[in-house]
Amino acid sequence: MGNGKRHGCPSIPRINWVAPGGQLCDAARPGCIVYKQGDGRIGIHDWGLEFTAAGIVLQSELLLISRNRKAIAHFLPLLERSANFLDTRRDPKNNLFLAGPAANLLAPSYAGWHRPDGTYGKAYLAGLSITYIAALDRLIELEKLAGAPAKVRLYTRRCNLAKKGLPLLTTRDGYFIKSLDPDGVRHGVYGAAQHGYFATTPNMDAICFRVVDHAQAERIYAKIASIPGLRPYSFLIANYPSLDDMYTAPKGLWRFGEWVNGGAWSTCEARTIMAYYRLGKYEDARRSMEKLLTFARRFRMDNNLTDFGNAVYQPKQPINLTYDAFAPPAAFIRGLFEYQYGAKGLTLRPHIPPGITELEQLDPIRFGQKRLYLSTAGRGPITRVTANGRAWKFFNEKSIFLPYAKTPQVARIVISLGNGKLREIAPTPRPAAHEQAANQETPSWLKNLDAQAQRLRAFDHQLRTSGFGGSYEAAHAQLAVEAVKVIHERREMLAAGKLAPLPAVSQAAADRSYRDTAAKLIAGLAVALKSDGSSSDPLRQRIFRLYSQNRPGNQGSVKADASR
């Protein structure tokens, strides 16, 4: 979201919404990095408190998924330092968190407290409380995994204190306001004469992260559904109507529907989709994905989206591709089972639309070093579960628990819903490696990629037969091979008229993006393997030797071919 400024020493995972600058913070906060939002009036901006909390959520989630002890040992002290820093902003009188201008996640749409003298100070930010609670929920599980009971007690106490403050940020209708000024003025009470907008992000985040119970989640959703202006084009915009409390007038970039004031954001929409799934609002999730596909088919995967979610931010580019834009489809998949990773294991909460009577996930879910293949049959509450054909007892009508120690290394989990009849589904075979279609000339650059992909197939085969099939290198090699395969598939579909061609300039840019992706994946694997060759770890050295055996003439590294 712009050029950022940060302070001090490394601590929190660096969040991609801002870029590092160079400003030092006061010495009272040693040993932690937080960022400033870099767009707007940077001089009055507070530190990026809510995206610090979001960073704890993201990194803790990754560590709970991987269960990598070495990574946990490295990151846990940094996450603790970040959480400790955030706790310094908790007011012990009300257990709310003070934050100044642009300290919110969708910064700089929040100006803090506009004091009577015209300056801007700190107010109680609802999104910070909610994201902080979500962060501590995950940090507590990490502390359990690390065997630190004293830290579990500490962060549990702090989490409970933060929850005690939430009623002060809640309206009679059950939804959250955006912020509360120290003098009692409430921002984000829909329909009020002053600051009478509805702020979506704290509310949908509270549902997505299970900060609120089911009853309050339903009340929040009911309020959103009652305001048509919040979803004029299927995506949920940041607020409705326009903000009247920014530190700048709502015009230009700041005008309503353009950017942080009523624009649509991919990452926010992803959390919204997760909230839809939790509440069984499947039609809302479907409409959101249908809208996203209108952008995807035109290679316009931009973020943020202007015109209230109906137009791209950079229309003059030949194509748009931001990794933020892949958050909604990821949520659309994750929401089906709402994976909740913890210290003892993984909880699955199936949210299968009633129109789907049988579902099979072809790609495995990561669970430490284990891989889970999930499928369902029927509709309704969970009635029976099997794992690799054997009855699984750790479930109730709403959820399934997979203790890490008891879950098979490769587990095919079959879930019966209602009267659905279980049938053990054999793994669906992956399509065979691409065979070049007849009567279609292959350009030299693609022949070169094909040759490199063939070597990577052989390398991957050797990794699997040598016991390294679950390694990073194997996954990277498989991804590179898939990237080359997709180029052929697209060429064949275009030739057969199964893909609608784009305008010439956009078509060329789209084609090049696939070509460059494959080439960079292949070249990137070579770089990664070079470090294996110089590693003191004999297993890493063995992987490097296997790779070297599959290079032409056993010389040099794989080189990306940018020729046309």
Order of alpha helices (4+ residues) and beta strands (2+ residues): beta-beta-alpha-alpha-beta-beta-beta-beta-beta-alpha-alpha-beta-beta-beta-alpha-alpha-beta-alpha-alpha-beta-beta-beta-beta-alpha-beta-beta-beta-beta-beta-beta-beta-beta-beta-alpha-alpha-alpha-alpha
